[in-house]
Amino acid sequence: MMYQQEASFRDAMRRLAATVTIISTSGQGRRHGITATAVTSLSMDPPSLLVCVNRSGSLHDLLAETDRFCVNLLREEQVALSNVFSGKLAPEERFLHGSWAEDEHGLPYIADAQSSIFCRKQDAIQYGSHSIFIGEVESTLVSEDIRPLLYGNGSYGRCAPLEAAA
Ligand SMILES: Cc1cc2nc3c(=O)[nH]c(=O)nc-3n(C[C@H](O)[C@H](O)[C@H](O)COP(=O)(O)O)c2cc1C
């Protein structure tokens, strides 16, 4: 019964398409990042967002301790980077891939992402297997060319306008 509920929920969530991001942070003399789609705009006053991070993943404890994190929204050409940051490589090896830069706080960000959203962590709420981290937005970088990388129905995709009805 329990298993069936989980399977149905997973199946339903395959229909929730989302932009692929890499959440990055640094602390304790190291950098870390993971691919994540559980990222949501939270409030405009103050500008803030939330990210949901698995407590059993290796990013979680570092994120719980650091003051800042960055949400990098990926573009269509960054599928390989998404795969690198999904757990196939050790954290430091992941940063050998992609155009990583550092802000004035030493926070790593992807210089050619669709957008990099720099956040100061304001709260963390534990729920089930995940923690919700709330970040207040301190600054943003954006690319003028808007072509986000999406993930839905178990595959990568792109965002395209619907053709006008005939
Ligand atoms: C498309 C996609 C979306 C993901 N979204 C999330 C997410 O929102 N939160 C999360 O904790 N993990 C998410 N993951 C899984 C993490 O990327 C993965 O568990 C992590 O990189 C494992 O790192 P570790 O081996 O260092 O623990 C996602 C993976 C993929 C491929």
PDBQT file of the ligand as one rigid body, heavy atoms in Angstrom, charges set to zero:
ROOT
HETATM    1  C1  LIG A 201      17.034  16.382 -12.895  1.00  0.00    +0.000 C 
HETATM    2  C2  LIG A 201      17.468  16.151 -11.471  1.00  0.00    +0.000 A 
HETATM    3  C3  LIG A 201      16.859  16.887 -10.444  1.00  0.00    +0.000 A 
HETATM    4  C4  LIG A 201      17.251  16.698  -9.110  1.00  0.00    +0.000 A 
HETATM    5  N1  LIG A 201      16.646  17.449  -8.132  1.00  0.00    +0.000 NA
HETATM    6  C5  LIG A 201      17.050  17.324  -6.848  1.00  0.00    +0.000 A 
HETATM    7  C6  LIG A 201      16.516  18.174  -5.843  1.00  0.00    +0.000 A 
HETATM    8  O1  LIG A 201      15.665  19.038  -6.105  1.00  0.00    +0.000 OA
HETATM    9  N2  LIG A 201      16.967  18.010  -4.570  1.00  0.00    +0.000 N 
HETATM   10  C7  LIG A 201      17.921  17.073  -4.238  1.00  0.00    +0.000 A 
HETATM   11  O2  LIG A 201      18.286  16.972  -3.058  1.00  0.00    +0.000 OA
HETATM   12  N3  LIG A 201      18.449  16.259  -5.182  1.00  0.00    +0.000 NA
HETATM   13  C8  LIG A 201      18.063  16.386  -6.471  1.00  0.00    +0.000 A 
HETATM   14  N4  LIG A 201      18.622  15.591  -7.452  1.00  0.00    +0.000 N 
HETATM   15  C9  LIG A 201      19.605  14.575  -7.060  1.00  0.00    +0.000 C 
HETATM   16  C10 LIG A 201      20.970  15.183  -6.772  1.00  0.00    +0.000 C 
HETATM   17  O3  LIG A 201      21.511  15.856  -7.896  1.00  0.00    +0.000 OA
HETATM   18  C11 LIG A 201      21.929  14.046  -6.363  1.00  0.00    +0.000 C 
HETATM   19  O4  LIG A 201      21.345  13.320  -5.331  1.00  0.00    +0.000 OA
HETATM   20  C12 LIG A 201      23.212  14.591  -5.841  1.00  0.00    +0.000 C 
HETATM   21  O5  LIG A 201      23.996  15.166  -6.869  1.00  0.00    +0.000 OA
HETATM   22  C13 LIG A 201      24.002  13.455  -5.201  1.00  0.00    +0.000 C 
HETATM   23  O6  LIG A 201      25.177  14.026  -4.722  1.00  0.00    +0.000 OA
HETATM   24  P1  LIG A 201      26.105  13.218  -3.699  1.00  0.00    +0.000 P 
HETATM   25  O7  LIG A 201      26.433  11.923  -4.365  1.00  0.00    +0.000 OA
HETATM   26  O8  LIG A 201      27.292  14.125  -3.553  1.00  0.00    +0.000 OA
HETATM   27  O9  LIG A 201      25.308  13.060  -2.438  1.00  0.00    +0.000 OA
HETATM   28  C14 LIG A 201      18.261  15.756  -8.788  1.00  0.00    +0.000 A 
HETATM   29  C15 LIG A 201      18.881  15.033  -9.827  1.00  0.00    +0.000 A 
HETATM   30  C16 LIG A 201      18.489  15.234 -11.141  1.00  0.00    +0.000 A 
HETATM   31  C17 LIG A 201      19.173  14.457 -12.246  1.00  0.00    +0.000 C 
ENDROOT
TORSDOF 0
